[in-house]
Amino acid sequence: MPDRNQAALNFLLTRRSRPAKTLTSPGPDRDTVHTILTAAARTPDHGKLEPWRFVVLSGTAMARAHDLVAKRGAALGHDAAKIEKEQLAYARSPMAVVVVESPIASEKVPAIEQTYSAGAVCLALLNAALASGWGANWLSGWASFDADFTRDAFGLASHESVAGIIHIGTETTAPPERPRPDLDAKTTWIET
């Protein structure tokens, strides 16, 4: 039998994202964020291309993103409720880590595998933040798909996109457990 890391397994079996609207200050310090990013970077990565990067927002950068959401939302003709919903995460959580998909031209590694790697980084980052004792939530939203917003708020190049935005902070309330998938309905066993 392989060695079992029961603490890690227990964490994975009980992990639960914390809604960004329930996060508040303080957020983690730079050393803690560095550890979280180090854990996130230990993700599957076919060809060792590292087709992703991080943009860490805190302090006035969060307020700037909040304001840019309003500006871009108005320019796109979104209604006030849609804009406000997008702004809330930047208004409440003290920090966000933007995982940027930054694909690398490769004959060996298909683009879709690079997308999967960026997504894996998002989940690893989320879990590392939660395992470190912080509240965390993986979000996207309409602004993260708007090229003007992502360029102005996060400095993305034209070939890059947002894989996810992980908001991190101190949780104010623990969320209730939610229904989980019916594994029997979602699993096919092929044994012969």
Disulfide bonds with the S-S distance in Angstrom:
none
